[in-house]
Amino acid sequence: MDLSLRTKLQYGAMFIALLGCVLTCVSTFVPLWKQLNLDLNELEIWTSGLWQTCVVQDEGGMQCKDFDSFLALPFQLRMARILMFLSDGLGIVGLIVSCFCLDCLKTTEKDTKKYLALFGGALFWMSGITALVPVSWIAYDTVQEFWDETIPEIVPRWEFGEAMFMCWFGSFFLMFGGSLLFCSKHAVTKQKTVRSQAKNTHIGLFYDPATLQNRCPDLII
């Protein structure tokens, strides 16, 4: 792998991880995690997020109400807030750390950049997994409540919202970006190995004893 391919891997990792970080940060605050299915009243659309519940009406626009207390929330919602904040923080720190491992910056040595790439990739993976846990947890509970036979059929059911898909895609983008950073680290190692082998081969050809003996027959080794 040459230098241009390693640089492409680094830039691709930064772009994909940045996209994933933006998606997870946006999904943390928008009230679009769940959507209420109202067959009897199609003029209203109820949506719910980690911070508030909103209702969209054709005539009155959107009205939202924040949740009153953090301690009064269900355990699932409290953990989702904490994990999403942790995921956003890890993703931002991972972006900052990964910037210092780019080849276009001459701030640190190559060996230090290699370890920074490993650390940045690990942060991206941790951020993606941390965001994947709460959204999958809420999705599982939503499915269980939707197919609960003890609830009458006339009762509206919550369904998946757009923010859940944003969070899923964001978490996968973060993990994919971390994987590309790991690949860029191996690209550096392989390039160094190829250069070292080429240098040893050049030296071996230059100091070949058989060649010297053919050139100087009277030379006794």
BALOBA-1460 file (C-alpha; in Angstrom, 3 decimals):
// residues 221
<rec num="1" residu="m" x="0.000" y="0.000" z="0.000"/>
<rec num="2" residu="d" x="1.399" y="3.311" z="-1.019"/>
<rec num="3" residu="l" x="1.095" y="6.677" z="0.620"/>
<rec num="4" residu="s" x="-1.867" y="7.825" z="-1.475"/>
<rec num="5" residu="l" x="-3.984" y="4.844" z="-0.450"/>
<rec num="6" residu="r" x="-3.167" y="5.377" z="3.225"/>
<rec num="7" residu="t" x="-4.178" y="9.015" z="2.929"/>
<rec num="8" residu="k" x="-7.446" y="8.039" z="1.258"/>
<rec num="9" residu="l" x="-8.186" y="5.639" z="4.099"/>
<rec num="10" residu="q" x="-7.559" y="8.363" z="6.665"/>
<rec num="11" residu="y" x="-9.728" y="10.938" z="4.903"/>
<rec num="12" residu="g" x="-12.464" y="8.388" z="4.318"/>
<rec num="13" residu="a" x="-12.421" y="7.396" z="7.973"/>
<rec num="14" residu="m" x="-12.659" y="11.020" z="9.102"/>
<rec num="15" residu="f" x="-15.531" y="11.809" z="6.718"/>
<rec num="16" residu="i" x="-17.567" y="8.709" z="7.598"/>
<rec num="17" residu="a" x="-16.953" y="9.118" z="11.339"/>
<rec num="18" residu="l" x="-17.915" y="12.804" z="11.145"/>
<rec num="19" residu="l" x="-21.149" y="11.862" z="9.397"/>
<rec num="20" residu="g" x="-21.891" y="9.249" z="12.043"/>
<rec num="21" residu="c" x="-21.155" y="11.703" z="14.852"/>
<rec num="22" residu="v" x="-23.513" y="14.279" z="13.329"/>
<rec num="23" residu="l" x="-26.297" y="11.702" z="12.972"/>
<rec num="24" residu="t" x="-25.990" y="10.519" z="16.564"/>
<rec num="25" residu="c" x="-25.856" y="14.074" z="17.934"/>
<rec num="26" residu="v" x="-28.943" y="15.107" z="15.974"/>
<rec num="27" residu="s" x="-30.870" y="11.993" z="16.969"/>
<rec num="28" residu="t" x="-30.092" y="12.698" z="20.627"/>
<rec num="29" residu="f" x="-32.124" y="15.905" z="20.713"/>
<rec num="30" residu="v" x="-34.874" y="15.581" z="18.087"/>
<rec num="31" residu="p" x="-38.280" y="14.304" z="19.351"/>
<rec num="32" residu="l" x="-38.591" y="11.684" z="16.633"/>
<rec num="33" residu="w" x="-37.661" y="8.471" z="18.375"/>
<rec num="34" residu="k" x="-41.204" y="7.091" z="18.428"/>
<rec num="35" residu="q" x="-44.326" y="7.904" z="16.475"/>
<rec num="36" residu="l" x="-47.883" y="7.183" z="17.599"/>
<rec num="37" residu="n" x="-50.134" y="5.386" z="15.164"/>
<rec num="38" residu="l" x="-53.513" y="7.159" z="15.231"/>
<rec num="39" residu="d" x="-55.915" y="5.521" z="12.806"/>
<rec num="40" residu="l" x="-58.967" y="7.223" z="14.340"/>
<rec num="41" residu="n" x="-57.529" y="10.739" z="14.128"/>
<rec num="42" residu="e" x="-55.253" y="11.234" z="11.134"/>
<rec num="43" residu="l" x="-55.091" y="15.006" z="11.661"/>
<rec num="44" residu="e" x="-52.709" y="14.598" z="14.617"/>
<rec num="45" residu="i" x="-49.277" y="12.994" z="14.668"/>
<rec num="46" residu="w" x="-47.726" y="12.306" z="18.054"/>
<rec num="47" residu="t" x="-43.960" y="11.938" z="18.323"/>
<rec num="48" residu="s" x="-41.738" y="11.281" z="21.334"/>
<rec num="49" residu="g" x="-38.021" y="11.620" z="21.996"/>
<rec num="50" residu="l" x="-35.593" y="11.560" z="24.878"/>
<rec num="51" residu="w" x="-36.483" y="15.062" z="26.032"/>
<rec num="52" residu="q" x="-40.042" y="15.880" z="25.027"/>
<rec num="53" residu="t" x="-43.276" y="14.752" z="23.418"/>
<rec num="54" residu="c" x="-44.748" y="16.660" z="20.487"/>
<rec num="55" residu="v" x="-48.014" y="16.686" z="18.596"/>
<rec num="56" residu="v" x="-48.268" y="17.915" z="15.022"/>
<rec num="57" residu="q" x="-51.648" y="19.235" z="13.899"/>
<rec num="58" residu="d" x="-52.677" y="20.301" z="10.440"/>
<rec num="59" residu="e" x="-54.234" y="23.515" z="11.695"/>
<rec num="60" residu="g" x="-52.244" y="24.419" z="14.822"/>
<rec num="61" residu="g" x="-48.702" y="23.458" z="13.840"/>
<rec num="62" residu="m" x="-46.427" y="21.669" z="16.330"/>
<rec num="63" residu="q" x="-46.727" y="21.781" z="20.097"/>
<rec num="64" residu="c" x="-44.164" y="20.158" z="22.356"/>
<rec num="65" residu="k" x="-44.010" y="19.473" z="26.085"/>
<rec num="66" residu="d" x="-40.768" y="18.723" z="27.894"/>
<rec num="67" residu="f" x="-40.566" y="15.918" z="30.424"/>
<rec num="68" residu="d" x="-40.933" y="17.327" z="33.922"/>
<rec num="69" residu="s" x="-38.226" y="15.534" z="35.880"/>
<rec num="70" residu="f" x="-35.241" y="13.365" z="35.065"/>
<rec num="71" residu="l" x="-35.739" y="11.180" z="38.140"/>
<rec num="72" residu="a" x="-39.402" y="10.656" z="37.291"/>
<rec num="73" residu="l" x="-38.559" y="9.181" z="33.902"/>
<rec num="74" residu="p" x="-38.530" y="5.425" z="33.278"/>
<rec num="75" residu="f" x="-35.205" y="3.691" z="33.780"/>
<rec num="76" residu="q" x="-34.953" y="2.945" z="30.065"/>
<rec num="77" residu="l" x="-35.264" y="6.619" z="29.118"/>
<rec num="78" residu="r" x="-32.779" y="7.756" z="31.758"/>
<rec num="79" residu="m" x="-30.159" y="5.281" z="30.585"/>
<rec num="80" residu="a" x="-30.801" y="6.275" z="26.969"/>
<rec num="81" residu="r" x="-30.023" y="9.912" z="27.783"/>
<rec num="82" residu="i" x="-26.819" y="9.023" z="29.617"/>
<rec num="83" residu="l" x="-25.577" y="6.634" z="26.932"/>
<rec num="84" residu="m" x="-26.358" y="9.018" z="24.087"/>
<rec num="85" residu="f" x="-24.481" y="11.844" z="25.829"/>
<rec num="86" residu="l" x="-21.556" y="9.482" z="26.380"/>
<rec num="87" residu="s" x="-21.643" y="8.402" z="22.736"/>
<rec num="88" residu="d" x="-21.628" y="12.005" z="21.516"/>
<rec num="89" residu="g" x="-18.695" y="12.871" z="23.778"/>
<rec num="90" residu="l" x="-16.659" y="9.852" z="22.671"/>
<rec num="91" residu="g" x="-17.334" y="10.635" z="19.026"/>
<rec num="92" residu="i" x="-16.210" y="14.265" z="19.350"/>
<rec num="93" residu="v" x="-13.048" y="13.274" z="21.244"/>
<rec num="94" residu="g" x="-12.373" y="10.601" z="18.630"/>
<rec num="95" residu="l" x="-12.575" y="13.193" z="15.857"/>
<rec num="96" residu="i" x="-10.140" y="15.479" z="17.677"/>
<rec num="97" residu="v" x="-7.656" y="12.669" z="18.346"/>
<rec num="98" residu="s" x="-7.900" y="11.331" z="14.793"/>
<rec num="99" residu="c" x="-7.060" y="14.735" z="13.325"/>
<rec num="100" residu="f" x="-3.536" y="14.471" z="14.788"/>
<rec num="101" residu="c" x="-2.867" y="11.131" z="13.070"/>
<rec num="102" residu="l" x="-3.333" y="12.494" z="9.539"/>
<rec num="103" residu="d" x="-0.270" y="12.466" z="7.307"/>
<rec num="104" residu="c" x="-0.916" y="16.029" z="6.187"/>
<rec num="105" residu="l" x="-0.099" y="17.261" z="9.709"/>
<rec num="106" residu="k" x="3.578" y="17.332" z="10.705"/>
<rec num="107" residu="t" x="2.940" y="17.702" z="14.414"/>
<rec num="108" residu="t" x="4.049" y="14.301" z="15.726"/>
<rec num="109" residu="e" x="6.252" y="11.395" z="14.685"/>
<rec num="110" residu="k" x="4.986" y="8.524" z="12.566"/>
<rec num="111" residu="d" x="5.040" y="6.046" z="15.446"/>
<rec num="112" residu="t" x="2.979" y="8.438" z="17.564"/>
<rec num="113" residu="k" x="0.505" y="8.886" z="14.724"/>
<rec num="114" residu="k" x="0.128" y="5.129" z="14.530"/>
<rec num="115" residu="y" x="-0.931" y="4.919" z="18.167"/>
<rec num="116" residu="l" x="-3.201" y="7.945" z="17.759"/>
<rec num="117" residu="a" x="-4.927" y="6.164" z="14.870"/>
<rec num="118" residu="l" x="-5.492" y="3.128" z="17.079"/>
<rec num="119" residu="f" x="-6.828" y="5.283" z="19.898"/>
<rec num="120" residu="g" x="-9.091" y="7.272" z="17.571"/>
<rec num="121" residu="g" x="-10.457" y="4.118" z="15.980"/>
<rec num="122" residu="a" x="-11.151" y="2.637" z="19.409"/>
<rec num="123" residu="l" x="-13.022" y="5.807" z="20.422"/>
<rec num="124" residu="f" x="-15.148" y="5.609" z="17.280"/>
<rec num="125" residu="w" x="-16.004" y="1.989" z="18.015"/>
<rec num="126" residu="m" x="-16.883" y="2.796" z="21.618"/>
<rec num="127" residu="s" x="-19.051" y="5.708" z="20.482"/>
<rec num="128" residu="g" x="-20.885" y="3.549" z="17.944"/>
<rec num="129" residu="i" x="-21.543" y="0.721" z="20.385"/>
<rec num="130" residu="t" x="-22.646" y="3.146" z="23.103"/>
<rec num="131" residu="a" x="-25.199" y="4.683" z="20.712"/>
<rec num="132" residu="l" x="-26.308" y="1.276" z="19.452"/>
<rec num="133" residu="v" x="-27.319" y="0.051" z="22.902"/>
<rec num="134" residu="p" x="-30.070" y="2.580" z="23.808"/>
<rec num="135" residu="v" x="-31.651" y="2.735" z="20.354"/>
<rec num="136" residu="s" x="-31.806" y="-1.062" z="20.116"/>
<rec num="137" residu="w" x="-33.177" y="-1.243" z="23.658"/>
<rec num="138" residu="i" x="-35.974" y="1.237" z="22.923"/>
<rec num="139" residu="a" x="-36.703" y="-0.485" z="19.614"/>
<rec num="140" residu="y" x="-37.052" y="-3.843" z="21.361"/>
<rec num="141" residu="d" x="-39.493" y="-2.448" z="23.936"/>
<rec num="142" residu="t" x="-41.470" y="-0.715" z="21.174"/>
<rec num="143" residu="v" x="-41.861" y="-3.987" z="19.309"/>
<rec num="144" residu="q" x="-42.899" y="-5.807" z="22.482"/>
<rec num="145" residu="e" x="-45.559" y="-3.197" z="23.266"/>
<rec num="146" residu="f" x="-46.794" y="-3.125" z="19.666"/>
<rec num="147" residu="w" x="-47.480" y="-6.871" z="19.611"/>
<rec num="148" residu="d" x="-48.725" y="-7.100" z="23.197"/>
<rec num="149" residu="e" x="-52.000" y="-9.032" z="23.066"/>
<rec num="150" residu="t" x="-53.111" y="-7.814" z="26.477"/>
<rec num="151" residu="i" x="-53.553" y="-4.274" z="25.122"/>
<rec num="152" residu="p" x="-56.865" y="-3.698" z="23.291"/>
<rec num="153" residu="e" x="-56.636" y="-3.176" z="19.562"/>
<rec num="154" residu="i" x="-58.298" y="0.231" z="19.705"/>
<rec num="155" residu="v" x="-55.452" y="1.608" z="21.813"/>
<rec num="156" residu="p" x="-52.874" y="3.475" z="19.661"/>
<rec num="157" residu="r" x="-49.449" y="1.866" z="19.384"/>
<rec num="158" residu="w" x="-46.038" y="3.504" z="19.241"/>
<rec num="159" residu="e" x="-43.913" y="2.783" z="16.176"/>
<rec num="160" residu="f" x="-40.338" y="3.528" z="15.080"/>
<rec num="161" residu="g" x="-39.483" y="7.163" z="14.387"/>
<rec num="162" residu="e" x="-36.943" y="8.688" z="12.031"/>
<rec num="163" residu="a" x="-34.454" y="9.419" z="14.827"/>
<rec num="164" residu="m" x="-34.050" y="5.729" z="15.592"/>
<rec num="165" residu="f" x="-32.910" y="5.016" z="12.044"/>
<rec num="166" residu="m" x="-30.624" y="8.052" z="12.180"/>
<rec num="167" residu="c" x="-29.037" y="6.703" z="15.350"/>
<rec num="168" residu="w" x="-28.612" y="3.224" z="13.842"/>
<rec num="169" residu="f" x="-26.917" y="4.579" z="10.734"/>
<rec num="170" residu="g" x="-24.791" y="6.943" z="12.828"/>
<rec num="171" residu="s" x="-23.525" y="4.151" z="15.056"/>
<rec num="172" residu="f" x="-22.625" y="1.961" z="12.074"/>
<rec num="173" residu="f" x="-20.841" y="4.876" z="10.380"/>
<rec num="174" residu="l" x="-18.804" y="5.488" z="13.522"/>
<rec num="175" residu="m" x="-17.724" y="1.857" z="13.738"/>
<rec num="176" residu="f" x="-16.931" y="1.749" z="10.019"/>
<rec num="177" residu="g" x="-14.844" y="4.912" z="10.341"/>
<rec num="178" residu="g" x="-12.925" y="3.348" z="13.223"/>
<rec num="179" residu="s" x="-12.271" y="0.257" z="11.106"/>
<rec num="180" residu="l" x="-10.849" y="2.408" z="8.314"/>
<rec num="181" residu="l" x="-8.483" y="4.044" z="10.806"/>
<rec num="182" residu="f" x="-7.283" y="0.602" z="11.866"/>
<rec num="183" residu="c" x="-6.665" y="-0.257" z="8.202"/>
<rec num="184" residu="s" x="-4.659" y="2.945" z="7.712"/>
<rec num="185" residu="k" x="-2.421" y="1.926" z="10.609"/>
<rec num="186" residu="h" x="-1.703" y="-1.451" z="9.002"/>
<rec num="187" residu="a" x="-1.047" y="0.320" z="5.700"/>
<rec num="188" residu="v" x="1.743" y="2.325" z="7.375"/>
<rec num="189" residu="t" x="3.281" y="-0.808" z="8.881"/>
<rec num="190" residu="k" x="3.244" y="-2.667" z="5.583"/>
<rec num="191" residu="q" x="4.777" y="0.247" z="3.723"/>
<rec num="192" residu="k" x="7.652" y="0.415" z="6.188"/>
<rec num="193" residu="t" x="8.245" y="-3.329" z="5.787"/>
<rec num="194" residu="v" x="8.371" y="-3.079" z="1.995"/>
<rec num="195" residu="r" x="10.832" y="-0.184" z="2.149"/>
<rec num="196" residu="s" x="13.035" y="-2.084" z="4.597"/>
<rec num="197" residu="q" x="13.072" y="-5.174" z="2.384"/>
<rec num="198" residu="a" x="13.879" y="-3.100" z="-0.692"/>
<rec num="199" residu="k" x="16.739" y="-1.395" z="1.138"/>
<rec num="200" residu="n" x="18.195" y="-4.715" z="2.349"/>
<rec num="201" residu="t" x="17.952" y="-6.159" z="-1.168"/>
<rec num="202" residu="h" x="19.777" y="-3.150" z="-2.605"/>
<rec num="203" residu="i" x="22.552" y="-3.468" z="-0.040"/>
<rec num="204" residu="g" x="22.803" y="-7.209" z="-0.628"/>
<rec num="205" residu="l" x="23.239" y="-6.722" z="-4.365"/>
<rec num="206" residu="f" x="25.837" y="-4.021" z="-3.846"/>
<rec num="207" residu="y" x="27.965" y="-6.076" z="-1.459"/>
<rec num="208" residu="d" x="27.535" y="-9.490" z="-3.104"/>
<rec num="209" residu="p" x="30.756" y="-11.500" z="-2.364"/>
<rec num="210" residu="a" x="30.397" y="-13.560" z="-5.537"/>
<rec num="211" residu="t" x="30.220" y="-10.417" z="-7.658"/>
<rec num="212" residu="l" x="33.312" y="-8.990" z="-5.979"/>
<rec num="213" residu="q" x="35.206" y="-12.238" z="-6.487"/>
<rec num="214" residu="n" x="34.333" y="-12.337" z="-10.194"/>
<rec num="215" residu="r" x="35.520" y="-8.756" z="-10.573"/>
<rec num="216" residu="c" x="38.732" y="-9.457" z="-8.624"/>
<rec num="217" residu="p" x="39.838" y="-13.070" z="-9.216"/>
<rec num="218" residu="d" x="42.976" y="-12.658" z="-7.116"/>
<rec num="219" residu="l" x="40.926" y="-11.622" z="-4.060"/>
<rec num="220" residu="i" x="41.062" y="-14.390" z="-1.426"/>
<rec num="221" residu="i" x="38.302" y="-14.403" z="1.203"/>
